[in-house]
Every structure is written in structure tokens, then in C-alpha cells.
């Protein structure tokens, strides 16, 4: 997402994430809670972050296996 185009506060309000991992430079600007800096996740969040990473890896593995033509499209959509 482009911060200049989208209002980050509105995006967070609309999406309502369970956890925000923010860049250290943006940490003071992000008011949404819970939030953690990207380079120092607290131990209690590590399990959640590992689960998210595992779920993403499984999702993209299944997309690649079941519909390889759609893989690049899904990856681009996810990276936005």
C-alpha cells in the first residue's frame, strides 16, 4: 500500500488487524494497538508471527501446485 495514496489510519480502522508490525520509523505515527516494531517482536507474539508466516507459505504452496498460472497474480496482489 502506498502511504501517500491511502490514509493508513483509515486502512487500519477498516481492516481491524489483530496485530500491527510497524517499521521503526513509523512506530510513533501508528496509534493502533497492539503494535510491535518490525525488528524486535516480543516473545509472546513470535508464535502468532510464525503461524502467519506458515499460513502464507502453505497458501502460496497450494496456489503454485494447484494453479501455477495464478501464482504470480496472487503474489502481486499480496504484495500490494
N, C-alpha and C positions, 0 to 999 in steps of 0.2 A: 504494500500500500504506500502510496505517496503521501507523505505528511503535508506537503504543500497543497494537495488537491483535496484531501479528506480531513475532516476535523477529528483528531484522534480521540478526544473526549466523547464525541458523539458515537464514534465507532465502538469504543469500549462500553458505553452505555447500552447500545443496541445489541451488541454481541453477548455481553454479560459473561466474560470468561471466568473460569474458576481460579485462574492464576495468571498474572502478567509477569513475563520475564522481560525486563527493560534494559536497554543499553545504559551503561553508567552515566553517559552524558544526558540521557532523558529521564533518569530516575527521579530527579527533583520536580520535573514537569508532570509526570504521571501521578495522578492523585488516586487512581483506582487501587483498591486493596482486595486481596493480598497481592503484593508485588515483591519481586526479588531482583537483584542485579544479575545480569546475564553471566557474569564471570564468577560469582560466588553464591551458588544456590545453597540454601540452608539444608542441613541433613534431612529434615522432615519432608522436604519437597523432592528429594532425589528419587524416591520411589515413584512419585507421580510423573516426574520428568522421564524416567526410564520407561514407564508404561506408555506415555505419549509417543516416545521415540520408537518403541517396539510396535505399537499400533500403526504408526505411519509406515514403518518398514514392511509390516505384513500387508498393509493395504496396497502399497506400490508393488510388492512382490506378486500379489494376486492380479493386479491390473496388468502387469507385464506378462504374466503367464496366460491369463485368460483373454486378453485383448491388447496385444502388443502395439497395434496401431494407435490406440487411445492413450498409451503411456505418456508420450511427450505432451499431449494436450492436458492431461491431468496434472503432470508435473508443473507445467506453466501456470495452470490455474491455481495450484497450491502455492507457488512462489509469489503470487500477487499478494 
